[in-house]
Amino acid sequence: LEKHLLETPPLALEQSKKEIVRMLGLAGSALRNAFDMYMTGNTALAGKVHRREEAVDNLQAEITRYLIDISMEGLEEEDAEKLPVFIHSVNDIERIGDNAENIVELAQRRIDQKLDFTEMASGELTAMFELASSMLDDVCTGFSEGDGDSAREALEKERELNMRSEPLNEDK
């Protein structure tokens, strides 16, 4: 996030987009590590998740500050419309990192209490995680390449995840 690029807002926005994609990659990696810890009990993964989540938090702050700096420049309408999308994206990605840390806490509780899944529950959880992971890949492609088809795929996968999780929320 080069300050001198602020003088050329389209270039600064493109640089922001690259950093957002990098942030998404880190959050996705943290989520994968958290899921692996949950399923395998490998507590060494907790440190990786924590470090990645800290990096995601730092990127959120830096990218948001940079986007605010860009907003102070004279922007074309098309570029100005990207700013709120980018800011919302950064905040959503940061929540993925937070959720990865929450999964680590649940994994630790599962390990401490020696809780096991049935084969069916383990399979369903794995299928839901793979769907979420695939959705993140679609989001990354859609965002980085402006690919509307990937964005639509991500939305469809979100709907499927929501349908799969509804029965889990009924018991609450």
Short mmCIF file of the C-alpha atoms (twelve columns), coordinates in Angstrom:
data_MODEL
# 
_entry.id   MODEL 
# 
loop_
_atom_site.group_PDB 
_atom_site.id 
_atom_site.type_symbol 
_atom_site.label_atom_id 
_atom_site.label_alt_id 
_atom_site.label_comp_id 
_atom_site.label_asym_id 
_atom_site.label_seq_id 
_atom_site.Cartn_x 
_atom_site.Cartn_y 
_atom_site.Cartn_z 
_atom_site.pdbx_PDB_model_num 
ATOM 1   C CA . LEU A 1   0.000   0.000   0.000   1 
ATOM 2   C CA . GLU A 2   2.259   2.674   -1.362  1 
ATOM 3   C CA . LYS A 3   1.443   6.240   -0.297  1 
ATOM 4   C CA . HIS A 4   2.749   7.682   -3.569  1 
ATOM 5   C CA . LEU A 5   0.046   5.727   -5.447  1 
ATOM 6   C CA . LEU A 6   -2.602  7.833   -3.713  1 
ATOM 7   C CA . GLU A 7   -1.902  10.502  -6.320  1 
ATOM 8   C CA . THR A 8   -3.294  8.047   -8.890  1 
ATOM 9   C CA . PRO A 9   -6.472  6.666   -7.272  1 
ATOM 10  C CA . PRO A 10  -7.134  3.908   -9.851  1 
ATOM 11  C CA . LEU A 11  -3.675  2.451   -9.173  1 
ATOM 12  C CA . ALA A 12  -4.150  2.819   -5.419  1 
ATOM 13  C CA . LEU A 13  -7.488  0.981   -5.656  1 
ATOM 14  C CA . GLU A 14  -5.881  -1.812  -7.658  1 
ATOM 15  C CA . GLN A 15  -3.174  -2.126  -5.019  1 
ATOM 16  C CA . SER A 16  -5.869  -2.209  -2.330  1 
ATOM 17  C CA . LYS A 17  -7.634  -4.996  -4.189  1 
ATOM 18  C CA . LYS A 18  -4.418  -7.050  -4.264  1 
ATOM 19  C CA . GLU A 19  -3.995  -6.617  -0.519  1 
ATOM 20  C CA . ILE A 20  -7.630  -7.572  0.082   1 
ATOM 21  C CA . VAL A 21  -7.075  -10.767 -1.903  1 
ATOM 22  C CA . ARG A 22  -3.939  -11.460 0.160   1 
ATOM 23  C CA . MET A 23  -5.949  -10.836 3.336   1 
ATOM 24  C CA . LEU A 24  -8.614  -13.268 2.118   1 
ATOM 25  C CA . GLY A 25  -5.919  -15.890 1.521   1 
ATOM 26  C CA . LEU A 26  -4.629  -15.496 5.079   1 
ATOM 27  C CA . ALA A 27  -8.129  -15.697 6.550   1 
ATOM 28  C CA . GLY A 28  -8.897  -18.786 4.467   1 
ATOM 29  C CA . SER A 29  -5.666  -20.410 5.590   1 
ATOM 30  C CA . ALA A 30  -6.497  -19.657 9.232   1 
ATOM 31  C CA . LEU A 31  -9.926  -21.200 8.739   1 
ATOM 32  C CA . ARG A 32  -8.438  -24.343 7.170   1 
ATOM 33  C CA . ASN A 33  -5.952  -24.693 10.035  1 
ATOM 34  C CA . ALA A 34  -8.710  -24.203 12.602  1 
ATOM 35  C CA . PHE A 35  -10.870 -26.848 10.945  1 
ATOM 36  C CA . ASP A 36  -7.918  -29.254 10.798  1 
ATOM 37  C CA . MET A 37  -7.298  -28.692 14.496  1 
ATOM 38  C CA . TYR A 38  -10.958 -29.297 15.236  1 
ATOM 39  C CA . MET A 39  -11.034 -32.543 13.301  1 
ATOM 40  C CA . THR A 40  -7.594  -33.935 14.209  1 
ATOM 41  C CA . GLY A 41  -6.913  -32.506 17.663  1 
ATOM 42  C CA . ASN A 42  -3.527  -31.172 16.500  1 
ATOM 43  C CA . THR A 43  -3.089  -28.297 18.973  1 
ATOM 44  C CA . ALA A 44  0.072   -27.089 17.213  1 
ATOM 45  C CA . LEU A 45  -2.232  -25.524 14.623  1 
ATOM 46  C CA . ALA A 46  -3.625  -23.064 17.194  1 
ATOM 47  C CA . GLY A 47  -0.498  -20.913 16.983  1 
ATOM 48  C CA . LYS A 48  -0.716  -20.752 13.186  1 
ATOM 49  C CA . VAL A 49  -4.350  -19.687 13.383  1 
ATOM 50  C CA . HIS A 50  -3.553  -16.995 15.953  1 
ATOM 51  C CA . ARG A 51  -0.651  -15.568 13.902  1 
ATOM 52  C CA . ARG A 52  -2.737  -15.475 10.736  1 
ATOM 53  C CA . GLU A 53  -5.658  -13.878 12.538  1 
ATOM 54  C CA . GLU A 54  -3.328  -11.173 13.888  1 
ATOM 55  C CA . ALA A 55  -2.047  -10.566 10.359  1 
ATOM 56  C CA . VAL A 56  -5.647  -10.321 9.111   1 
ATOM 57  C CA . ASP A 57  -6.452  -7.789  11.868  1 
ATOM 58  C CA . ASN A 58  -3.398  -5.726  10.921  1 
ATOM 59  C CA . LEU A 59  -4.320  -5.830  7.244   1 
ATOM 60  C CA . GLN A 60  -7.864  -4.736  8.063   1 
ATOM 61  C CA . ALA A 61  -6.541  -1.649  9.838   1 
ATOM 62  C CA . GLU A 62  -3.969  -0.798  7.157   1 
ATOM 63  C CA . ILE A 63  -6.256  -1.382  4.175   1 
ATOM 64  C CA . THR A 64  -9.110  0.568   5.765   1 
ATOM 65  C CA . ARG A 65  -6.792  3.494   6.508   1 
ATOM 66  C CA . TYR A 66  -5.490  3.376   2.919   1 
ATOM 67  C CA . LEU A 67  -9.023  3.284   1.497   1 
ATOM 68  C CA . ILE A 68  -9.929  6.320   3.587   1 
ATOM 69  C CA . ASP A 69  -6.850  8.076   2.204   1 
ATOM 70  C CA . ILE A 70  -7.969  7.175   -1.326  1 
ATOM 71  C CA . SER A 71  -11.412 8.608   -0.615  1 
ATOM 72  C CA . MET A 72  -9.793  11.987  0.057   1 
ATOM 73  C CA . GLU A 73  -8.521  12.102  -3.528  1 
ATOM 74  C CA . GLY A 74  -10.519 13.201  -6.546  1 
ATOM 75  C CA . LEU A 75  -12.205 9.984   -7.664  1 
ATOM 76  C CA . GLU A 76  -14.123 9.103   -10.784 1 
ATOM 77  C CA . GLU A 77  -17.647 7.866   -10.007 1 
ATOM 78  C CA . GLU A 78  -16.777 4.264   -10.941 1 
ATOM 79  C CA . ASP A 79  -13.820 4.265   -8.526  1 
ATOM 80  C CA . ALA A 80  -15.817 5.990   -5.771  1 
ATOM 81  C CA . GLU A 81  -18.419 3.193   -5.984  1 
ATOM 82  C CA . LYS A 82  -15.712 0.605   -5.245  1 
ATOM 83  C CA . LEU A 83  -14.734 2.103   -1.892  1 
ATOM 84  C CA . PRO A 84  -17.732 0.934   0.187   1 
ATOM 85  C CA . VAL A 85  -17.533 -2.516  -1.430  1 
ATOM 86  C CA . PHE A 86  -13.854 -2.776  -0.518  1 
ATOM 87  C CA . ILE A 87  -14.439 -1.593  3.057   1 
ATOM 88  C CA . HIS A 88  -17.299 -4.059  3.574   1 
ATOM 89  C CA . SER A 89  -15.146 -6.826  2.099   1 
ATOM 90  C CA . VAL A 90  -12.270 -6.056  4.457   1 
ATOM 91  C CA . ASN A 91  -14.604 -6.171  7.455   1 
ATOM 92  C CA . ASP A 92  -16.205 -9.433  6.300   1 
ATOM 93  C CA . ILE A 93  -12.795 -11.039 5.796   1 
ATOM 94  C CA . GLU A 94  -11.727 -9.936  9.268   1 
ATOM 95  C CA . ARG A 95  -14.749 -11.784 10.671  1 
ATOM 96  C CA . ILE A 96  -13.531 -14.960 8.937   1 
ATOM 97  C CA . GLY A 97  -10.323 -14.634 10.940  1 
ATOM 98  C CA . ASP A 98  -12.329 -14.137 14.134  1 
ATOM 99  C CA . ASN A 99  -14.376 -17.231 13.340  1 
ATOM 100 C CA . ALA A 100 -11.188 -19.247 12.835  1 
ATOM 101 C CA . GLU A 101 -10.111 -18.301 16.357  1 
ATOM 102 C CA . ASN A 102 -13.570 -19.280 17.658  1 
ATOM 103 C CA . ILE A 103 -13.185 -22.687 16.017  1 
ATOM 104 C CA . VAL A 104 -9.804  -23.104 17.725  1 
ATOM 105 C CA . GLU A 105 -11.483 -22.423 21.084  1 
ATOM 106 C CA . LEU A 106 -14.172 -25.010 20.296  1 
ATOM 107 C CA . ALA A 107 -11.498 -27.476 19.192  1 
ATOM 108 C CA . GLN A 108 -9.638  -26.996 22.456  1 
ATOM 109 C CA . ARG A 109 -12.857 -27.576 24.398  1 
ATOM 110 C CA . ARG A 110 -13.517 -30.695 22.324  1 
ATOM 111 C CA . ILE A 111 -9.997  -31.975 23.077  1 
ATOM 112 C CA . ASP A 112 -10.205 -31.140 26.786  1 
ATOM 113 C CA . GLN A 113 -13.596 -32.826 27.177  1 
ATOM 114 C CA . LYS A 114 -12.634 -35.776 24.918  1 
ATOM 115 C CA . LEU A 115 -15.726 -35.370 22.739  1 
ATOM 116 C CA . ASP A 116 -16.103 -37.473 19.597  1 
ATOM 117 C CA . PHE A 117 -18.295 -37.236 16.524  1 
ATOM 118 C CA . THR A 118 -20.277 -39.975 14.925  1 
ATOM 119 C CA . GLU A 119 -19.055 -40.902 11.468  1 
ATOM 120 C CA . MET A 120 -22.144 -39.255 9.973   1 
ATOM 121 C CA . ALA A 121 -21.643 -36.002 11.932  1 
ATOM 122 C CA . SER A 122 -17.969 -35.911 11.000  1 
ATOM 123 C CA . GLY A 123 -18.844 -36.423 7.330   1 
ATOM 124 C CA . GLU A 124 -21.459 -33.650 7.387   1 
ATOM 125 C CA . LEU A 125 -19.091 -31.241 9.116   1 
ATOM 126 C CA . THR A 126 -16.369 -32.013 6.577   1 
ATOM 127 C CA . ALA A 127 -18.798 -31.512 3.680   1 
ATOM 128 C CA . MET A 128 -19.898 -28.142 5.093   1 
ATOM 129 C CA . PHE A 129 -16.300 -27.038 5.573   1 
ATOM 130 C CA . GLU A 130 -15.374 -28.070 2.019   1 
ATOM 131 C CA . LEU A 131 -18.343 -26.111 0.722   1 
ATOM 132 C CA . ALA A 132 -17.293 -23.035 2.733   1 
ATOM 133 C CA . SER A 133 -13.711 -23.403 1.528   1 
ATOM 134 C CA . SER A 134 -14.861 -23.662 -2.085  1 
ATOM 135 C CA . MET A 135 -17.036 -20.600 -1.539  1 
ATOM 136 C CA . LEU A 136 -13.979 -18.656 -0.326  1 
ATOM 137 C CA . ASP A 137 -12.115 -19.682 -3.473  1 
ATOM 138 C CA . ASP A 138 -15.022 -18.393 -5.575  1 
ATOM 139 C CA . VAL A 139 -15.072 -15.116 -3.645  1 
ATOM 140 C CA . CYS A 140 -11.337 -14.708 -4.182  1 
ATOM 141 C CA . THR A 141 -11.659 -15.330 -7.920  1 
ATOM 142 C CA . GLY A 142 -14.709 -13.117 -8.217  1 
ATOM 143 C CA . PHE A 143 -13.061 -10.290 -6.333  1 
ATOM 144 C CA . SER A 144 -9.609  -10.433 -7.887  1 
ATOM 145 C CA . GLU A 145 -10.763 -10.959 -11.473 1 
ATOM 146 C CA . GLY A 146 -14.131 -9.196  -11.377 1 
ATOM 147 C CA . ASP A 147 -15.676 -12.529 -12.363 1 
ATOM 148 C CA . GLY A 148 -19.444 -12.346 -11.916 1 
ATOM 149 C CA . ASP A 149 -19.872 -16.102 -12.457 1 
ATOM 150 C CA . SER A 150 -17.593 -16.866 -9.506  1 
ATOM 151 C CA . ALA A 151 -19.481 -14.367 -7.373  1 
ATOM 152 C CA . ARG A 152 -22.791 -16.042 -8.286  1 
ATOM 153 C CA . GLU A 153 -21.295 -19.458 -7.472  1 
ATOM 154 C CA . ALA A 154 -20.229 -18.138 -4.060  1 
ATOM 155 C CA . LEU A 155 -23.761 -16.886 -3.371  1 
ATOM 156 C CA . GLU A 156 -25.244 -20.233 -4.372  1 
ATOM 157 C CA . LYS A 157 -22.827 -22.040 -2.041  1 
ATOM 158 C CA . GLU A 158 -23.765 -19.639 0.753   1 
ATOM 159 C CA . ARG A 159 -27.435 -20.536 0.263   1 
ATOM 160 C CA . GLU A 160 -26.566 -24.233 0.386   1 
ATOM 161 C CA . LEU A 161 -24.518 -23.741 3.568   1 
ATOM 162 C CA . ASN A 162 -27.395 -21.856 5.156   1 
ATOM 163 C CA . MET A 163 -29.815 -24.667 4.274   1 
ATOM 164 C CA . ARG A 164 -27.433 -27.287 5.692   1 
ATOM 165 C CA . SER A 165 -26.978 -25.354 8.915   1 
ATOM 166 C CA . GLU A 166 -30.687 -24.628 9.541   1 
ATOM 167 C CA . PRO A 167 -31.352 -27.989 11.232  1 
ATOM 168 C CA . LEU A 168 -28.355 -27.351 13.497  1 
ATOM 169 C CA . ASN A 169 -29.845 -24.054 14.691  1 
ATOM 170 C CA . GLU A 170 -33.275 -25.539 15.495  1 
ATOM 171 C CA . ASP A 171 -32.009 -27.141 18.704  1 
ATOM 172 C CA . LYS A 172 -30.919 -23.794 20.200  1 
# 
